[in-house]
Amino acid sequence: MVLTSSQVRSQAAKTLAEIAFEGHSATEILANIEFENPSDLSLFKSLVLNSCRYFIRLDAAAKSLMQKPIRNKDADVKCLLLIGLYQLEYARTPDHAAIAATVEACEQLKKPWAKKLINGVLRNYVRQQESINHQLDKNWDSKFAMPNWLINKIKPSYKGQVDQILEYSNQQAPLTLRVNLAKTSREQYLKLLIESSIEATAHELVASAIVLEKPVNVIQLPNFSEGWVSVQDAAAQLSAHILMPQAGMTILDACSAPGGKAAHLLEYSNNQIELTAIDIDDRRCERIEENLERLQLDAQVICYDAVEYLKETDKYFDQILLDVPCSATGVIRRHPDIKLLRRESDINELVLIQAEMLKQAWKRLKPSGKLLYATCSILPQENGQQIESFLTEQADAQIEPLDSKVMQLSNAEIGCQILPNQLQMDGFYYCLLSKQAVDK
């Protein structure tokens, strides 16, 4: 059944309310929602994710147009209003059509009383759009639709770059592919894309990466089901190129889900390493196994708390990829709900978890082994400062140099800090540590 435009908007409003007011992850919610018509699903996802992206600015605009706030119990109405404002400001929907469909969606929410409110606010916004936007641009949070606490965390570390970081964090991320170089070459796969009328270019830094001009459904990608290619940001692909795993090595990928980096390590070594992939979440572990199966790769997948595993195991590893839980402030452009879900108080808690994971992982690293510390954060507290603190406690830890082309991108004194949209990549941090022999 094809839904009406107002039905799609009412469903989007309910979903946005679950994210913004109940704290649910957009990724998890959207993964469980299906529409019969692909165009309905596309519109629905666009409304939800982009309303998350600009929520703070849209909310400020709504408040400027209302005499009193909408009650908490009517969070769905508030979200419907913000979806209407998003369409008027950012989408290509004609004003009259956006207003009519948004007002009509009140019926699907079973709140017909809200029609007059939403109609009035949206029409007033159209009339006052220029002056409202001028006011919104005076404050950092409403200008960039970013929480003040995060802006204040970014400002001291990236002087002269703050506007650019915030602006890039609001842009749509490109769809980037990782070519399985064990099955085909990047040049050959680019030819297959051209034959399929999919425009793409080779990434200038990462040898396995291809950037598409426009996103496509993975089923349109040549030989996707045969494991020739996966979807993965170029910055995330750097982990395998930094570690360069060799055949016969024993490697641990802690916090592995959804398994992209684990799969890349296996592809890089032609499936000739002994890889253990760990994640705490059952469903996410299923994702790892599904990805490995499609790619015809072998690994031991363990669903368990990584710190507890590290404390209990008697295994030692040649290499450890420690992609720790973090604020994810480098991937906001892909996951705009982070702006609504993350809290300033989360950062200190995450830093403690990261430090404990580093400490326990180091104990299971063989002498002369290498540990790659990774986050998708741009906050120094989770990155360079975390490593600096670790080095003061571990006399046998030494920072290893990264490829000069990678280090040229770095915005940090310790390790490599990539910022959002540098060479079209996500914000990412890497630091490669080696375990030295200590004289007794």
C-alpha positions as CSV (number, residue, x, y, z in Angstrom):
1,M,0.0,0.0,0.0
2,V,1.3,3.4,-1.0
3,L,1.1,5.9,1.9
4,T,-0.1,9.4,1.6
5,S,2.4,12.1,2.2
6,S,0.7,13.1,5.4
7,Q,0.9,9.4,6.7
8,V,4.6,9.4,6.0
9,R,5.0,12.6,7.9
10,S,3.0,11.4,10.9
11,Q,5.1,8.3,11.1
12,A,8.3,10.4,10.9
13,A,7.0,12.6,13.7
14,K,6.4,9.6,16.0
15,T,9.9,8.3,15.2
16,L,11.6,11.6,15.8
17,A,9.8,11.9,19.1
18,E,11.2,8.4,20.1
19,I,14.7,9.7,19.3
20,A,14.6,13.2,20.7
21,F,12.5,12.6,23.8
22,E,12.9,8.9,24.6
23,G,16.6,8.6,23.8
24,H,16.4,5.8,21.2
25,S,19.0,5.4,18.5
26,A,18.0,6.4,15.0
27,T,20.0,3.5,13.5
28,E,18.2,0.9,15.6
29,I,14.7,2.4,15.0
30,L,15.2,2.8,11.3
31,A,16.6,-0.7,10.9
32,N,13.2,-2.1,12.1
33,I,10.9,0.0,10.0
34,E,9.7,-1.1,6.6
35,F,7.5,0.5,3.9
36,E,6.0,-1.2,1.0
37,N,6.9,1.6,-1.4
38,P,10.7,2.5,-1.6
39,S,10.0,6.2,-2.3
40,D,7.9,6.3,1.0
41,L,10.8,4.9,2.9
42,S,13.2,7.3,1.3
43,L,11.1,10.3,2.2
44,F,10.5,8.9,5.8
45,K,14.2,8.4,6.5
46,S,15.1,11.8,5.0
47,L,12.5,13.6,7.2
48,V,13.7,11.8,10.4
49,L,17.4,12.1,9.9
50,N,17.4,15.7,8.6
51,S,15.1,16.8,11.3
52,C,17.6,15.3,13.8
53,R,20.4,17.1,11.9
54,Y,18.8,20.5,12.3
55,F,16.7,19.9,15.4
56,I,18.3,22.5,17.6
57,R,17.9,25.2,15.0
58,L,14.4,24.2,14.1
59,D,13.4,24.1,17.7
60,A,14.7,27.6,18.2
61,A,12.7,28.8,15.2
62,A,9.6,27.2,16.5
63,K,10.0,28.8,20.0
64,S,10.3,32.2,18.4
65,L,7.0,31.7,16.7
66,M,4.9,30.4,19.6
67,Q,3.6,32.2,22.6
68,K,3.8,29.1,24.8
69,P,5.6,25.8,24.4
70,I,3.9,22.5,23.3
71,R,3.2,20.2,26.3
72,N,5.5,17.3,26.9
73,K,2.7,14.8,26.4
74,D,2.4,16.1,22.8
75,A,6.0,15.5,21.8
76,D,4.7,14.0,18.5
77,V,3.0,17.3,17.6
78,K,6.2,19.2,18.4
79,C,8.2,16.9,16.2
80,L,5.6,17.2,13.4
81,L,6.0,20.9,13.6
82,L,9.8,20.7,13.4
83,I,9.5,18.3,10.4
84,G,7.3,21.0,8.7
85,L,9.9,23.7,9.4
86,Y,12.6,21.4,8.1
87,Q,10.8,21.1,4.8
88,L,10.2,24.8,4.4
89,E,13.9,25.7,5.2
90,Y,15.9,22.8,3.7
91,A,13.8,20.5,1.5
92,R,12.7,21.0,-2.1
93,T,9.0,20.5,-1.3
94,P,6.9,23.5,-2.4
95,D,5.8,25.5,0.6
96,H,2.1,25.0,0.1
97,A,2.5,21.2,-0.3
98,A,4.7,20.9,2.8
99,I,2.3,22.9,4.9
100,A,-0.8,21.1,3.7
101,A,0.7,17.6,4.2
102,T,2.1,18.5,7.6
103,V,-1.2,19.9,8.8
104,E,-3.1,16.9,7.5
105,A,-0.7,14.6,9.4
106,C,-2.4,15.8,12.7
107,E,-5.3,13.5,11.8
108,Q,-3.0,10.4,11.7
109,L,-1.6,11.5,15.1
110,K,-5.3,11.6,16.3
111,K,-4.7,15.2,17.4
112,P,-6.9,17.3,15.0
113,W,-6.7,20.2,17.5
114,A,-3.1,20.7,16.5
115,K,-4.0,21.6,12.9
116,K,-4.6,25.3,13.6
117,L,-1.4,25.6,15.6
118,I,0.8,23.9,13.0
119,N,-0.8,25.8,10.1
120,G,-0.4,29.1,11.9
121,V,3.3,28.6,12.9
122,L,4.4,27.3,9.5
123,R,2.7,30.1,7.6
124,N,4.2,32.7,9.9
125,Y,7.6,31.1,9.4
126,V,7.2,31.5,5.6
127,R,6.4,35.2,6.1
128,Q,9.2,35.9,8.6
129,Q,11.8,33.4,7.3
130,E,14.5,35.9,6.5
131,S,14.3,37.8,9.9
132,I,14.1,34.5,11.9
133,N,17.1,33.0,10.2
134,H,19.0,36.3,10.8
135,Q,18.3,35.9,14.5
136,L,19.2,32.2,14.6
137,D,22.6,32.9,13.0
138,K,23.6,35.1,16.0
139,N,24.0,32.2,18.3
140,W,26.5,29.3,17.7
141,D,24.1,26.6,18.8
142,S,21.1,27.7,16.6
143,K,23.4,28.7,13.7
144,F,25.0,25.3,13.4
145,A,22.2,23.2,15.1
146,M,24.8,21.9,17.5
147,P,24.6,21.6,21.4
148,N,26.5,24.4,23.2
149,W,28.4,21.9,25.4
150,L,29.9,20.3,22.3
151,I,30.8,23.6,20.6
152,N,32.5,24.6,23.9
153,K,34.5,21.3,23.8
154,I,35.6,21.9,20.2
155,K,36.5,25.6,20.4
156,P,39.7,25.4,22.6
157,S,41.3,22.7,20.5
158,Y,40.6,23.8,17.0
159,K,41.0,27.6,16.9
160,G,40.3,28.9,13.4
161,Q,38.6,25.7,12.4
162,V,35.5,25.6,14.5
163,D,33.1,27.0,11.9
164,Q,34.3,24.6,9.3
165,I,34.1,21.6,11.6
166,L,30.5,22.4,12.6
167,E,29.5,23.1,9.0
168,Y,31.0,19.9,7.7
169,S,29.4,17.9,10.5
170,N,26.0,19.0,9.1
171,Q,26.7,17.9,5.5
172,Q,25.6,14.6,4.1
173,A,28.4,12.1,4.1
174,P,29.3,10.4,0.8
175,L,28.7,6.7,0.3
176,T,32.2,5.1,0.3
177,L,33.1,1.6,-0.6
178,R,35.8,-0.8,0.5
179,V,37.0,-3.0,-2.4
180,N,38.0,-6.5,-1.3
181,L,41.4,-6.5,-2.9
182,A,41.7,-10.2,-2.3
183,K,39.0,-10.7,-4.9
184,T,39.5,-7.8,-7.4
185,S,41.5,-4.7,-8.0
186,R,40.1,-1.2,-7.3
187,E,40.6,-0.3,-11.0
188,Q,38.6,-3.4,-12.1
189,Y,35.8,-2.6,-9.7
190,L,35.7,1.0,-10.9
191,K,35.1,-0.3,-14.4
192,L,32.3,-2.5,-13.2
193,L,30.7,0.6,-11.6
194,I,31.0,2.5,-14.8
195,E,29.3,-0.4,-16.7
196,S,26.5,-0.2,-14.2
197,S,26.1,3.5,-14.7
198,I,27.3,4.3,-11.2
199,E,29.6,7.3,-11.1
200,A,32.5,6.9,-8.7
201,T,36.1,8.0,-8.1
202,A,39.1,6.3,-6.4
203,H,39.9,7.8,-3.0
204,E,43.2,9.7,-3.1
205,L,44.6,8.4,0.1
206,V,43.1,5.0,0.9
207,A,44.1,2.3,-1.6
208,S,40.9,0.2,-1.0
209,A,38.4,3.1,-1.1
210,I,36.0,4.3,-3.8
211,V,33.7,7.3,-3.3
212,L,30.3,7.3,-5.1
213,E,29.0,10.5,-6.6
214,K,25.5,9.6,-5.4
215,P,24.3,6.9,-2.9
216,V,22.8,3.7,-4.2
217,N,21.2,0.7,-2.7
218,V,23.8,-2.0,-2.1
219,I,21.9,-4.4,-4.2
220,Q,22.8,-2.2,-7.2
221,L,26.6,-2.7,-6.5
222,P,28.2,-5.3,-8.8
223,N,29.0,-8.5,-7.1
224,F,28.1,-7.2,-3.7
225,S,26.5,-10.5,-2.6
226,E,29.7,-12.3,-3.7
227,G,31.8,-10.2,-1.3
228,W,33.7,-8.0,-3.8
229,V,32.8,-4.8,-2.0
230,S,31.5,-3.4,1.3
231,V,30.3,0.0,2.5
232,Q,32.8,1.6,4.8
233,D,34.1,5.2,5.3
234,A,37.7,5.7,4.0
235,A,38.9,6.8,7.5
236,A,37.7,3.6,9.0
237,Q,39.5,1.7,6.2
238,L,42.8,3.2,7.4
239,S,43.0,0.8,10.3
240,A,44.0,-2.3,8.2
241,H,46.4,-0.2,6.1
242,I,48.1,1.0,9.4
243,L,48.3,-2.4,11.0
244,M,49.3,-4.3,7.8
245,P,48.5,-7.7,9.3
246,Q,50.6,-10.5,8.0
247,A,49.7,-14.2,7.5
248,G,49.9,-16.3,10.7
249,M,49.4,-13.4,13.1
250,T,47.0,-13.7,16.0
251,I,44.9,-10.5,16.1
252,L,42.1,-9.2,18.4
253,D,39.5,-6.8,17.3
254,A,37.8,-5.5,20.5
255,C,34.4,-3.8,20.1
256,S,34.2,-5.2,16.6
257,A,30.6,-4.7,15.5
258,P,29.4,-4.3,12.8
259,G,32.6,-6.0,11.7
260,G,33.8,-3.8,9.0
261,K,37.3,-3.4,10.3
262,A,37.6,-7.1,11.3
263,A,36.6,-8.0,7.7
264,H,39.1,-5.6,6.3
265,L,42.0,-7.1,8.4
266,L,41.0,-10.5,7.0
267,E,40.8,-9.3,3.4
268,Y,44.1,-7.5,3.8
269,S,45.8,-10.8,4.9
270,N,43.9,-12.9,2.4
271,N,42.1,-14.6,5.3
272,Q,45.4,-15.9,6.6
273,I,45.3,-14.5,10.2
274,E,43.7,-15.9,13.4
275,L,41.2,-13.2,14.2
276,T,39.1,-12.9,17.4
277,A,36.2,-10.4,17.1
278,I,34.4,-9.3,20.3
279,D,31.3,-7.3,20.9
280,I,29.0,-7.1,23.9
281,D,25.7,-6.9,22.0
282,D,24.0,-10.1,20.7
283,R,22.4,-8.5,17.7
284,R,25.6,-6.6,16.7
285,C,27.5,-9.9,16.9
286,E,25.0,-11.4,14.5
287,R,25.8,-8.5,12.1
288,I,29.5,-9.3,12.4
289,E,28.8,-13.0,11.5
290,E,26.5,-12.0,8.6
291,N,29.2,-9.7,7.1
292,L,31.9,-12.3,7.5
293,E,29.6,-14.9,5.8
294,R,28.9,-12.7,2.8
295,L,32.6,-11.9,2.4
296,Q,33.6,-15.6,2.9
297,L,35.9,-14.8,5.8
298,D,36.8,-16.7,9.0
299,A,37.0,-15.3,12.5
300,Q,36.1,-16.3,16.0
301,V,33.2,-14.1,17.1
302,I,32.7,-13.8,20.8
303,C,29.7,-12.0,22.3
304,Y,31.1,-10.7,25.6
305,D,32.3,-7.6,27.4
306,A,35.7,-6.8,26.0
307,V,37.3,-5.7,29.3
308,E,36.1,-8.9,31.0
309,Y,37.4,-11.0,28.1
310,L,40.8,-9.3,28.3
311,K,40.9,-10.0,32.1
312,E,39.9,-13.6,31.7
313,T,41.7,-14.8,28.6
314,D,45.1,-16.5,28.6
315,K,45.7,-15.6,25.0
316,Y,48.3,-13.1,23.8
317,F,48.0,-11.3,20.5
318,D,50.5,-10.0,17.9
319,Q,48.2,-7.1,17.1
320,I,45.2,-5.5,18.8
321,L,42.7,-3.2,17.2
322,L,41.2,-1.2,20.0
323,D,38.3,0.7,18.5
324,V,37.0,2.0,21.8
325,P,33.5,3.2,22.7
326,C,33.6,7.0,22.2
327,S,31.5,10.2,21.8
328,A,31.2,9.6,18.0
329,T,31.6,13.3,17.5
330,G,33.5,12.7,14.3
331,V,30.6,10.9,12.6
332,I,27.7,13.3,13.4
333,R,27.2,13.8,9.6
334,R,26.3,10.1,9.3
335,H,24.5,9.9,12.7
336,P,22.9,13.3,13.3
337,D,20.9,11.9,16.3
338,I,24.2,12.0,18.2
339,K,23.5,15.7,18.7
340,L,20.3,14.8,20.6
341,L,21.5,11.6,22.4
342,R,25.0,12.5,23.6
343,R,25.4,14.4,26.9
344,E,28.5,16.3,28.2
345,S,28.5,14.0,31.2
346,D,29.0,11.0,28.9
347,I,32.5,12.1,28.0
348,N,34.2,11.6,31.4
349,E,32.5,8.2,31.7
350,L,33.7,7.2,28.2
351,V,37.3,8.3,29.0
352,L,37.3,6.0,32.1
353,I,36.1,3.1,29.9
354,Q,38.7,3.8,27.3
355,A,41.5,4.0,29.8
356,E,40.5,0.6,31.3
357,M,40.3,-1.0,27.9
358,L,43.8,0.3,27.0
359,K,45.2,-1.0,30.3
360,Q,43.7,-4.5,29.9
361,A,44.4,-4.8,26.2
362,W,48.1,-3.9,26.8
363,K,48.5,-6.8,29.1
364,R,47.4,-9.2,26.4
365,L,49.7,-7.8,23.7
366,K,52.9,-9.8,22.9
367,P,56.3,-8.2,23.3
368,S,57.1,-6.3,20.1
369,G,53.3,-6.5,19.3
370,K,51.3,-3.5,18.1
371,L,48.1,-2.0,19.4
372,L,46.1,0.5,17.3
373,Y,44.0,2.8,19.4
374,A,41.1,4.2,17.4
375,T,38.0,6.4,17.9
376,C,35.5,8.2,15.7
377,S,35.8,11.2,18.0
378,I,37.3,14.7,17.5
379,L,37.7,15.4,21.2
380,P,41.3,15.5,22.5
381,Q,40.1,14.2,25.9
382,E,39.3,10.8,24.3
383,N,42.3,10.9,21.9
384,G,45.7,12.5,22.3
385,Q,45.1,13.2,26.0
386,Q,44.1,9.6,26.6
387,I,47.3,8.3,25.0
388,E,49.4,10.9,26.8
389,S,48.0,9.6,30.1
390,F,48.5,6.0,29.1
391,L,52.2,6.6,28.2
392,T,52.9,8.0,31.6
393,E,51.8,4.7,33.2
394,Q,53.3,2.3,30.6
395,A,57.1,2.5,30.3
396,D,57.1,-0.2,27.6
397,A,54.7,1.7,25.3
398,Q,56.1,3.6,22.4
399,I,54.2,5.5,19.7
400,E,55.0,4.2,16.2
401,P,55.1,6.6,13.2
402,L,52.3,6.4,10.7
403,D,52.6,6.9,6.9
404,S,53.6,10.4,6.1
405,K,50.6,10.9,3.8
406,V,48.3,10.0,6.7
407,M,50.2,12.2,9.2
408,Q,50.0,15.2,6.9
409,L,46.2,15.2,7.7
410,S,46.7,15.3,11.4
411,N,45.3,18.0,13.6
412,A,46.9,16.6,16.8
413,E,50.4,16.5,18.3
414,I,50.0,12.9,19.4
415,G,48.7,10.3,16.9
416,C,46.6,11.3,13.9
417,Q,43.4,13.3,14.2
418,I,41.3,13.5,11.0
419,L,38.5,16.0,11.0
420,P,35.1,15.6,9.3
421,N,35.3,15.9,5.5
422,Q,39.1,15.9,5.3
423,L,39.5,14.1,1.9
424,Q,35.8,13.3,2.2
425,M,36.4,11.2,5.3
426,D,34.7,11.0,8.7
427,G,36.4,12.4,11.8
428,F,38.7,9.7,13.2
429,Y,41.6,9.3,15.5
430,Y,44.4,6.8,15.3
431,C,47.5,6.1,17.4
432,L,49.7,3.1,16.8
433,L,51.6,1.8,19.9
434,S,54.3,-0.9,20.1
435,K,55.3,-2.9,23.1
436,Q,59.0,-2.5,23.9
437,A,61.3,-4.8,25.9
438,V,62.0,-3.1,29.3
439,D,65.4,-3.6,31.0
440,K,65.0,-5.0,34.5
